[in-house]
């Protein structure tokens, strides 16, 4: 018999999942839950709201942060698969944070704790890796995060992971992506062109659905207004550049965001030919996971910071990314606000499932730590002129003063919360009847 008490974690988890996903129709909710049920890691990916519910007011934050100077722009859902390859207008392939739907201003430790917890979950699922290797991998993330903030901060703010700034398996991954992917191949995957006709989305594509004429018209007009939201002019920006060739509904994308209204728009690009057409990813934006656990006072401050979720997403993206997508902006259709960004021709996750040796995990772990530090530094600079320097000094003063205690806390919290996630995942599977 289930008892709904303050100490019944299983009931709390199921109620939170049901409540957060209540807006989805039954078939989409079932599909999302089935994806989350693949593993404890995928459950973690799809339940960011639980993470924020559990840790938002955790007192441990006060030990090594929890003050104004340790706040920055956060990715807000910093698990290891939200680091990926990307690249757009300049055809350069980069590797970094690539999803800002949950971007929010807050203490740096929220991102660091979530990243480390995701590493624990992913490493535990890795075949052939001894349990003793886990702490070394976690320490690598932590050490490189701090070392990056200690180094030349001008260099760090300008740094981005690319084939010529990395080495080893990540470098090989980026080189292969540049060889195998590109705009022409992306367009071939999603679109079709008949002789004498303009390019269109493939009418029978499994991940696209056609729109009604009314919906198409509303989005087409909104894409005209969207151009005014761009932070900088897109190279070759003109009315012809944003001429809409086709619009379709994107279906079946994501885990945590499954069921979110989403569209792809095909626009002309810089030239009159079809080889440089651009696919814009248009996605309905909801409040970030952190918003759901904010107090009334905090939500009032949040409302003063952002006019709506589309602006928040764009500001987070522009603040944290070294080479932000020039197409990042927003549009409004009725009461809904959507983020707009280019669908990158080089979009790809790093294949952590192919990592079977501790040294390979440590290699990519070092990059995750450095990327997160660089993103946080840029995020703090975006908040104020002196914000980056104050942020780095504030973090380092607290972490280096008690380095062993700092490291022990991060490792123990990551392990303990991963244990909790695994227990929640087991309860979730029971709920699904597995």
Buried (B, 14 or more C-beta within 10 A) or exposed (E): EEEEEEEEEBBBBBEBBEEBBEEBEEEBBEBBBEBBBEBBBBBBBBBBBBBBBBBBEBEBBEEBBBEEBBBBBBBBBBBBBBBBBBBBBEEBBBBBBBBBBBBBBBBBBBBBBBBBBBBBBBBBBBEEBEEEBBBEBBBBBBBBBBBBBBBEBEEBBEBBBBBEEBEEBBBEBBBEBBEEBBBEEBBEEBBBBEEEEBBBBBEEBEBBBEBEEEBBEBBEEBBEEBBEBBEEEBEEBEEEBBBBBBBBBBBBBBBBBBBBEBBBBBBBBBEEEBEBBBBBBBBBBBBBBBBBBBEEEEEEEBEEEBEEBBBBBBBBBBBBBBBBBBBBBBBBBEEBBBBBBBBBBBBBEBEBEEBEEBEBBBBBBBBBBBBBBBBBBBBBBBBEEEBBBBBBBBBEEBBEEEEEEBBEBBBEBBBEBBBBBBBBBBBBBEBEEE
